[in-house]
Amino acid sequence: QASEPDLTSKIKNFGASSLNPNDKDPAGDVFDLLMSIDKTGKRAKAFATALVGEQQ
């Protein structure tokens, strides 16, 4: 279980990285963030794909 401050910092860090134009894997960043919340990964992958789109 992620602690509250840890999760907050992850979300803030994700917000910063998602604005980085050099980021080659935005869906991966979303996936990594959500994996820290959803250990099964199933909802995380579905959400990341819906949010960013399928990566080619």
N, CA, C and O atoms as a Maestro MAE file, in Angstrom:
{
 s_m_m2io_version
 :::
 2.0.0
}

f_m_ct {
 s_m_title
 :::
 protein
 m_atom[224] {
  # First column is atom index #
  i_m_mmod_type
  r_m_x_coord
  r_m_y_coord
  r_m_z_coord
  i_m_residue_number
  s_m_chain_name
  s_m_pdb_residue_name
  s_m_pdb_atom_name
  i_m_atomic_number
  :::
  1 25 0.850 -1.204 0.000 1 A "GLN " " N  " 7
  2 3 0.000 0.000 0.000 1 A "GLN " " CA " 6
  3 2 0.878 1.244 0.000 1 A "GLN " " C  " 6
  4 15 1.703 1.429 0.895 1 A "GLN " " O  " 8
  5 25 0.702 2.083 -0.993 2 A "ALA " " N  " 7
  6 3 1.494 3.309 -1.088 2 A "ALA " " CA " 6
  7 2 1.041 4.291 -0.019 2 A "ALA " " C  " 6
  8 15 -0.150 4.440 0.253 2 A "ALA " " O  " 8
  9 25 2.017 4.953 0.577 3 A "SER " " N  " 7
  10 3 1.670 5.977 1.561 3 A "SER " " CA " 6
  11 2 1.123 7.195 0.833 3 A "SER " " C  " 6
  12 15 1.387 7.390 -0.354 3 A "SER " " O  " 8
  13 25 0.371 7.998 1.536 4 A "GLU " " N  " 7
  14 3 -0.258 9.174 0.924 4 A "GLU " " CA " 6
  15 2 0.769 10.138 0.307 4 A "GLU " " C  " 6
  16 15 0.603 10.536 -0.846 4 A "GLU " " O  " 8
  17 25 1.826 10.525 1.040 5 A "PRO " " N  " 7
  18 3 2.813 11.442 0.452 5 A "PRO " " CA " 6
  19 2 3.515 10.840 -0.769 5 A "PRO " " C  " 6
  20 15 3.805 11.544 -1.736 5 A "PRO " " O  " 8
  21 25 3.782 9.533 -0.714 6 A "ASP " " N  " 7
  22 3 4.453 8.868 -1.829 6 A "ASP " " CA " 6
  23 2 3.587 8.940 -3.080 6 A "ASP " " C  " 6
  24 15 4.072 9.252 -4.168 6 A "ASP " " O  " 8
  25 25 2.310 8.652 -2.915 7 A "LEU " " N  " 7
  26 3 1.394 8.674 -4.046 7 A "LEU " " CA " 6
  27 2 1.251 10.090 -4.589 7 A "LEU " " C  " 6
  28 15 1.210 10.298 -5.802 7 A "LEU " " O  " 8
  29 25 1.176 11.061 -3.685 8 A "THR " " N  " 7
  30 3 1.064 12.459 -4.106 8 A "THR " " CA " 6
  31 2 2.275 12.875 -4.930 8 A "THR " " C  " 6
  32 15 2.130 13.533 -5.960 8 A "THR " " O  " 8
  33 25 3.466 12.497 -4.483 9 A "SER " " N  " 7
  34 3 4.678 12.874 -5.218 9 A "SER " " CA " 6
  35 2 4.725 12.175 -6.573 9 A "SER " " C  " 6
  36 15 5.197 12.751 -7.553 9 A "SER " " O  " 8
  37 25 4.237 10.935 -6.631 10 A "LYS " " N  " 7
  38 3 4.209 10.230 -7.916 10 A "LYS " " CA " 6
  39 2 3.294 10.947 -8.904 10 A "LYS " " C  " 6
  40 15 3.617 11.085 -10.084 10 A "LYS " " O  " 8
  41 25 2.146 11.401 -8.400 11 A "ILE " " N  " 7
  42 3 1.212 12.105 -9.273 11 A "ILE " " CA " 6
  43 2 1.818 13.423 -9.743 11 A "ILE " " C  " 6
  44 15 1.695 13.783 -10.914 11 A "ILE " " O  " 8
  45 25 2.473 14.143 -8.830 12 A "LYS " " N  " 7
  46 3 3.112 15.409 -9.212 12 A "LYS " " CA " 6
  47 2 4.227 15.161 -10.223 12 A "LYS " " C  " 6
  48 15 4.358 15.899 -11.199 12 A "LYS " " O  " 8
  49 25 5.033 14.117 -9.990 13 A "ASN " " N  " 7
  50 3 6.120 13.789 -10.913 13 A "ASN " " CA " 6
  51 2 5.570 13.389 -12.274 13 A "ASN " " C  " 6
  52 15 6.138 13.739 -13.308 13 A "ASN " " O  " 8
  53 25 4.459 12.652 -12.269 14 A "PHE " " N  " 7
  54 3 3.842 12.271 -13.534 14 A "PHE " " CA " 6
  55 2 3.365 13.505 -14.279 14 A "PHE " " C  " 6
  56 15 3.543 13.609 -15.492 14 A "PHE " " O  " 8
  57 25 2.759 14.440 -13.560 15 A "GLY " " N  " 7
  58 3 2.294 15.671 -14.190 15 A "GLY " " CA " 6
  59 2 3.435 16.395 -14.879 15 A "GLY " " C  " 6
  60 15 3.269 16.910 -15.984 15 A "GLY " " O  " 8
  61 25 4.593 16.438 -14.234 16 A "ALA " " N  " 7
  62 3 5.758 17.099 -14.819 16 A "ALA " " CA " 6
  63 2 6.259 16.332 -16.038 16 A "ALA " " C  " 6
  64 15 6.561 16.934 -17.068 16 A "ALA " " O  " 8
  65 25 6.349 15.013 -15.930 17 A "SER " " N  " 7
  66 3 6.899 14.223 -17.033 17 A "SER " " CA " 6
  67 2 5.955 14.199 -18.226 17 A "SER " " C  " 6
  68 15 6.400 14.081 -19.367 17 A "SER " " O  " 8
  69 25 4.649 14.310 -17.971 18 A "SER " " N  " 7
  70 3 3.700 14.254 -19.084 18 A "SER " " CA " 6
  71 2 3.772 15.512 -19.938 18 A "SER " " C  " 6
  72 15 3.307 15.518 -21.077 18 A "SER " " O  " 8
  73 25 4.357 16.586 -19.389 19 A "LEU " " N  " 7
  74 3 4.510 17.826 -20.146 19 A "LEU " " CA " 6
  75 2 5.834 17.862 -20.907 19 A "LEU " " C  " 6
  76 15 6.106 18.809 -21.644 19 A "LEU " " O  " 8
  77 25 6.651 16.828 -20.726 20 A "ASN " " N  " 7
  78 3 7.956 16.772 -21.373 20 A "ASN " " CA " 6
  79 2 7.796 16.319 -22.825 20 A "ASN " " C  " 6
  80 15 7.399 15.179 -23.065 20 A "ASN " " O  " 8
  81 25 8.096 17.188 -23.801 21 A "PRO " " N  " 7
  82 3 7.917 16.818 -25.207 21 A "PRO " " CA " 6
  83 2 8.867 15.712 -25.658 21 A "PRO " " C  " 6
  84 15 8.637 15.081 -26.690 21 A "PRO " " O  " 8
  85 25 9.931 15.473 -24.893 22 A "ASN " " N  " 7
  86 3 10.888 14.420 -25.245 22 A "ASN " " CA " 6
  87 2 10.490 13.056 -24.695 22 A "ASN " " C  " 6
  88 15 11.175 12.061 -24.932 22 A "ASN " " O  " 8
  89 25 9.376 13.013 -23.956 23 A "ASP " " N  " 7
  90 3 8.925 11.752 -23.375 23 A "ASP " " CA " 6
  91 2 8.481 10.816 -24.494 23 A "ASP " " C  " 6
  92 15 7.547 11.124 -25.234 23 A "ASP " " O  " 8
  93 25 9.158 9.664 -24.614 24 A "LYS " " N  " 7
  94 3 8.864 8.735 -25.700 24 A "LYS " " CA " 6
  95 2 7.746 7.751 -25.346 24 A "LYS " " C  " 6
  96 15 7.214 7.072 -26.223 24 A "LYS " " O  " 8
  97 25 7.393 7.678 -24.066 25 A "ASP " " N  " 7
  98 3 6.422 6.658 -23.655 25 A "ASP " " CA " 6
  99 2 5.431 7.224 -22.641 25 A "ASP " " C  " 6
  100 15 5.439 6.820 -21.478 25 A "ASP " " O  " 8
  101 25 4.567 8.166 -23.075 26 A "PRO " " N  " 7
  102 3 3.613 8.739 -22.126 26 A "PRO " " CA " 6
  103 2 2.653 7.699 -21.562 26 A "PRO " " C  " 6
  104 15 2.276 7.770 -20.392 26 A "PRO " " O  " 8
  105 25 2.252 6.727 -22.395 27 A "ALA " " N  " 7
  106 3 1.353 5.689 -21.892 27 A "ALA " " CA " 6
  107 2 2.046 4.861 -20.817 27 A "ALA " " C  " 6
  108 15 1.413 4.429 -19.854 27 A "ALA " " O  " 8
  109 25 3.346 4.640 -20.984 28 A "GLY " " N  " 7
  110 3 4.109 3.890 -19.986 28 A "GLY " " CA " 6
  111 2 4.150 4.612 -18.658 28 A "GLY " " C  " 6
  112 15 4.082 3.989 -17.598 28 A "GLY " " O  " 8
  113 25 4.263 5.945 -18.717 29 A "ASP " " N  " 7
  114 3 4.264 6.723 -17.481 29 A "ASP " " CA " 6
  115 2 2.929 6.608 -16.765 29 A "ASP " " C  " 6
  116 15 2.881 6.443 -15.546 29 A "ASP " " O  " 8
  117 25 1.846 6.695 -17.527 30 A "VAL " " N  " 7
  118 3 0.513 6.536 -16.945 30 A "VAL " " CA " 6
  119 2 0.392 5.145 -16.344 30 A "VAL " " C  " 6
  120 15 -0.101 4.976 -15.228 30 A "VAL " " O  " 8
  121 25 0.852 4.143 -17.104 31 A "PHE " " N  " 7
  122 3 0.779 2.755 -16.652 31 A "PHE " " CA " 6
  123 2 1.557 2.555 -15.355 31 A "PHE " " C  " 6
  124 15 1.060 1.928 -14.420 31 A "PHE " " O  " 8
  125 25 2.786 3.090 -15.299 32 A "ASP " " N  " 7
  126 3 3.610 2.949 -14.095 32 A "ASP " " CA " 6
  127 2 2.940 3.595 -12.893 32 A "ASP " " C  " 6
  128 15 2.946 3.036 -11.797 32 A "ASP " " O  " 8
  129 25 2.361 4.774 -13.101 33 A "LEU " " N  " 7
  130 3 1.683 5.469 -12.010 33 A "LEU " " CA " 6
  131 2 0.514 4.641 -11.503 33 A "LEU " " C  " 6
  132 15 0.344 4.459 -10.298 33 A "LEU " " O  " 8
  133 25 -0.290 4.139 -12.437 34 A "LEU " " N  " 7
  134 3 -1.478 3.395 -12.027 34 A "LEU " " CA " 6
  135 2 -1.124 2.031 -11.456 34 A "LEU " " C  " 6
  136 15 -1.851 1.513 -10.608 34 A "LEU " " O  " 8
  137 25 -0.022 1.442 -11.903 35 A "MET " " N  " 7
  138 3 0.409 0.162 -11.340 35 A "MET " " CA " 6
  139 2 0.704 0.304 -9.855 35 A "MET " " C  " 6
  140 15 0.545 -0.650 -9.094 35 A "MET " " O  " 8
  141 25 1.137 1.501 -9.437 36 A "SER " " N  " 7
  142 3 1.413 1.710 -8.020 36 A "SER " " CA " 6
  143 2 0.118 1.740 -7.220 36 A "SER " " C  " 6
  144 15 0.135 1.599 -5.997 36 A "SER " " O  " 8
  145 25 -1.008 1.925 -7.911 37 A "ILE " " N  " 7
  146 3 -2.310 1.941 -7.254 37 A "ILE " " CA " 6
  147 2 -3.007 0.599 -7.454 37 A "ILE " " C  " 6
  148 15 -3.551 0.024 -6.511 37 A "ILE " " O  " 8
  149 25 -2.985 0.107 -8.692 38 A "ASP " " N  " 7
  150 3 -3.716 -1.105 -9.069 38 A "ASP " " CA " 6
  151 2 -2.716 -2.214 -9.379 38 A "ASP " " C  " 6
  152 15 -2.172 -2.281 -10.482 38 A "ASP " " O  " 8
  153 25 -2.480 -3.080 -8.401 39 A "LYS " " N  " 7
  154 3 -1.423 -4.086 -8.543 39 A "LYS " " CA " 6
  155 2 -1.724 -5.126 -9.619 39 A "LYS " " C  " 6
  156 15 -0.800 -5.773 -10.112 39 A "LYS " " O  " 8
  157 25 -2.984 -5.303 -9.996 40 A "THR " " N  " 7
  158 3 -3.272 -6.301 -11.020 40 A "THR " " CA " 6
  159 2 -2.829 -5.813 -12.392 40 A "THR " " C  " 6
  160 15 -2.474 -6.612 -13.258 40 A "THR " " O  " 8
  161 25 -2.852 -4.496 -12.585 41 A "GLY " " N  " 7
  162 3 -2.421 -3.929 -13.845 41 A "GLY " " CA " 6
  163 2 -3.489 -3.922 -14.921 41 A "GLY " " C  " 6
  164 15 -3.333 -3.252 -15.942 41 A "GLY " " O  " 8
  165 25 -4.579 -4.660 -14.710 42 A "LYS " " N  " 7
  166 3 -5.589 -4.766 -15.763 42 A "LYS " " CA " 6
  167 2 -6.295 -3.434 -15.986 42 A "LYS " " C  " 6
  168 15 -6.402 -2.963 -17.119 42 A "LYS " " O  " 8
  169 25 -6.774 -2.834 -14.908 43 A "ARG " " N  " 7
  170 3 -7.436 -1.540 -15.053 43 A "ARG " " CA " 6
  171 2 -6.435 -0.473 -15.465 43 A "ARG " " C  " 6
  172 15 -6.763 0.430 -16.235 43 A "ARG " " O  " 8
  173 25 -5.221 -0.578 -14.956 44 A "ALA " " N  " 7
  174 3 -4.189 0.410 -15.280 44 A "ALA " " CA " 6
  175 2 -3.906 0.422 -16.779 44 A "ALA " " C  " 6
  176 15 -3.823 1.487 -17.390 44 A "ALA " " O  " 8
  177 25 -3.760 -0.757 -17.366 45 A "LYS " " N  " 7
  178 3 -3.458 -0.817 -18.797 45 A "LYS " " CA " 6
  179 2 -4.626 -0.283 -19.610 45 A "LYS " " C  " 6
  180 15 -4.427 0.462 -20.569 45 A "LYS " " O  " 8
  181 25 -5.832 -0.654 -19.236 46 A "ALA " " N  " 7
  182 3 -7.010 -0.186 -19.961 46 A "ALA " " CA " 6
  183 2 -7.126 1.332 -19.883 46 A "ALA " " C  " 6
  184 15 -7.442 1.995 -20.870 46 A "ALA " " O  " 8
  185 25 -6.867 1.865 -18.704 47 A "PHE " " N  " 7
  186 3 -6.985 3.306 -18.520 47 A "PHE " " CA " 6
  187 2 -5.892 4.043 -19.283 47 A "PHE " " C  " 6
  188 15 -6.161 5.050 -19.938 47 A "PHE " " O  " 8
  189 25 -4.668 3.550 -19.201 48 A "ALA " " N  " 7
  190 3 -3.550 4.194 -19.894 48 A "ALA " " CA " 6
  191 2 -3.782 4.187 -21.401 48 A "ALA " " C  " 6
  192 15 -3.504 5.171 -22.085 48 A "ALA " " O  " 8
  193 25 -4.291 3.077 -21.907 49 A "THR " " N  " 7
  194 3 -4.557 2.974 -23.341 49 A "THR " " CA " 6
  195 2 -5.658 3.944 -23.753 49 A "THR " " C  " 6
  196 15 -5.561 4.601 -24.789 49 A "THR " " O  " 8
  197 25 -6.705 4.028 -22.936 50 A "ALA " " N  " 7
  198 3 -7.814 4.929 -23.251 50 A "ALA " " CA " 6
  199 2 -7.364 6.383 -23.194 50 A "ALA " " C  " 6
  200 15 -7.786 7.207 -24.006 50 A "ALA " " O  " 8
  201 25 -6.507 6.688 -22.231 51 A "LEU " " N  " 7
  202 3 -6.085 8.070 -22.024 51 A "LEU " " CA " 6
  203 2 -5.127 8.541 -23.116 51 A "LEU " " C  " 6
  204 15 -5.279 9.643 -23.643 51 A "LEU " " O  " 8
  205 25 -4.159 7.725 -23.451 52 A "VAL " " N  " 7
  206 3 -3.086 8.149 -24.347 52 A "VAL " " CA " 6
  207 2 -3.253 7.583 -25.755 52 A "VAL " " C  " 6
  208 15 -2.768 8.160 -26.728 52 A "VAL " " O  " 8
  209 25 -3.934 6.463 -25.851 53 A "GLY " " N  " 7
  210 3 -4.080 5.801 -27.140 53 A "GLY " " CA " 6
  211 2 -3.062 4.678 -27.267 53 A "GLY " " C  " 6
  212 15 -2.015 4.696 -26.620 53 A "GLY " " O  " 8
  213 25 -3.375 3.719 -28.093 54 A "GLU " " N  " 7
  214 3 -2.485 2.568 -28.278 54 A "GLU " " CA " 6
  215 2 -1.169 3.031 -28.881 54 A "GLU " " C  " 6
  216 15 -1.156 3.742 -29.885 54 A "GLU " " O  " 8
  217 25 -0.063 2.627 -28.268 55 A "GLN " " N  " 7
  218 3 1.257 3.013 -28.779 55 A "GLN " " CA " 6
  219 2 1.650 2.087 -29.920 55 A "GLN " " C  " 6
  220 15 1.460 0.873 -29.847 55 A "GLN " " O  " 8
  221 25 2.200 2.676 -30.971 56 A "GLN " " N  " 7
  222 3 2.622 1.872 -32.130 56 A "GLN " " CA " 6
  223 2 4.034 1.353 -31.923 56 A "GLN " " C  " 6
  224 15 4.569 0.656 -32.785 56 A "GLN " " O  " 8
  :::
 }
 m_bond[223] {
  # First column is bond index #
  i_m_from
  i_m_to
  i_m_order
  :::
  1 1 2 1
  2 2 3 1
  3 3 4 2
  4 3 5 1
  5 5 6 1
  6 6 7 1
  7 7 8 2
  8 7 9 1
  9 9 10 1
  10 10 11 1
  11 11 12 2
  12 11 13 1
  13 13 14 1
  14 14 15 1
  15 15 16 2
  16 15 17 1
  17 17 18 1
  18 18 19 1
  19 19 20 2
  20 19 21 1
  21 21 22 1
  22 22 23 1
  23 23 24 2
  24 23 25 1
  25 25 26 1
  26 26 27 1
  27 27 28 2
  28 27 29 1
  29 29 30 1
  30 30 31 1
  31 31 32 2
  32 31 33 1
  33 33 34 1
  34 34 35 1
  35 35 36 2
  36 35 37 1
  37 37 38 1
  38 38 39 1
  39 39 40 2
  40 39 41 1
  41 41 42 1
  42 42 43 1
  43 43 44 2
  44 43 45 1
  45 45 46 1
  46 46 47 1
  47 47 48 2
  48 47 49 1
  49 49 50 1
  50 50 51 1
  51 51 52 2
  52 51 53 1
  53 53 54 1
  54 54 55 1
  55 55 56 2
  56 55 57 1
  57 57 58 1
  58 58 59 1
  59 59 60 2
  60 59 61 1
  61 61 62 1
  62 62 63 1
  63 63 64 2
  64 63 65 1
  65 65 66 1
  66 66 67 1
  67 67 68 2
  68 67 69 1
  69 69 70 1
  70 70 71 1
  71 71 72 2
  72 71 73 1
  73 73 74 1
  74 74 75 1
  75 75 76 2
  76 75 77 1
  77 77 78 1
  78 78 79 1
  79 79 80 2
  80 79 81 1
  81 81 82 1
  82 82 83 1
  83 83 84 2
  84 83 85 1
  85 85 86 1
  86 86 87 1
  87 87 88 2
  88 87 89 1
  89 89 90 1
  90 90 91 1
  91 91 92 2
  92 91 93 1
  93 93 94 1
  94 94 95 1
  95 95 96 2
  96 95 97 1
  97 97 98 1
  98 98 99 1
  99 99 100 2
  100 99 101 1
  101 101 102 1
  102 102 103 1
  103 103 104 2
  104 103 105 1
  105 105 106 1
  106 106 107 1
  107 107 108 2
  108 107 109 1
  109 109 110 1
  110 110 111 1
  111 111 112 2
  112 111 113 1
  113 113 114 1
  114 114 115 1
  115 115 116 2
  116 115 117 1
  117 117 118 1
  118 118 119 1
  119 119 120 2
  120 119 121 1
  121 121 122 1
  122 122 123 1
  123 123 124 2
  124 123 125 1
  125 125 126 1
  126 126 127 1
  127 127 128 2
  128 127 129 1
  129 129 130 1
  130 130 131 1
  131 131 132 2
  132 131 133 1
  133 133 134 1
  134 134 135 1
  135 135 136 2
  136 135 137 1
  137 137 138 1
  138 138 139 1
  139 139 140 2
  140 139 141 1
  141 141 142 1
  142 142 143 1
  143 143 144 2
  144 143 145 1
  145 145 146 1
  146 146 147 1
  147 147 148 2
  148 147 149 1
  149 149 150 1
  150 150 151 1
  151 151 152 2
  152 151 153 1
  153 153 154 1
  154 154 155 1
  155 155 156 2
  156 155 157 1
  157 157 158 1
  158 158 159 1
  159 159 160 2
  160 159 161 1
  161 161 162 1
  162 162 163 1
  163 163 164 2
  164 163 165 1
  165 165 166 1
  166 166 167 1
  167 167 168 2
  168 167 169 1
  169 169 170 1
  170 170 171 1
  171 171 172 2
  172 171 173 1
  173 173 174 1
  174 174 175 1
  175 175 176 2
  176 175 177 1
  177 177 178 1
  178 178 179 1
  179 179 180 2
  180 179 181 1
  181 181 182 1
  182 182 183 1
  183 183 184 2
  184 183 185 1
  185 185 186 1
  186 186 187 1
  187 187 188 2
  188 187 189 1
  189 189 190 1
  190 190 191 1
  191 191 192 2
  192 191 193 1
  193 193 194 1
  194 194 195 1
  195 195 196 2
  196 195 197 1
  197 197 198 1
  198 198 199 1
  199 199 200 2
  200 199 201 1
  201 201 202 1
  202 202 203 1
  203 203 204 2
  204 203 205 1
  205 205 206 1
  206 206 207 1
  207 207 208 2
  208 207 209 1
  209 209 210 1
  210 210 211 1
  211 211 212 2
  212 211 213 1
  213 213 214 1
  214 214 215 1
  215 215 216 2
  216 215 217 1
  217 217 218 1
  218 218 219 1
  219 219 220 2
  220 219 221 1
  221 221 222 1
  222 222 223 1
  223 223 224 2
  :::
 }
}
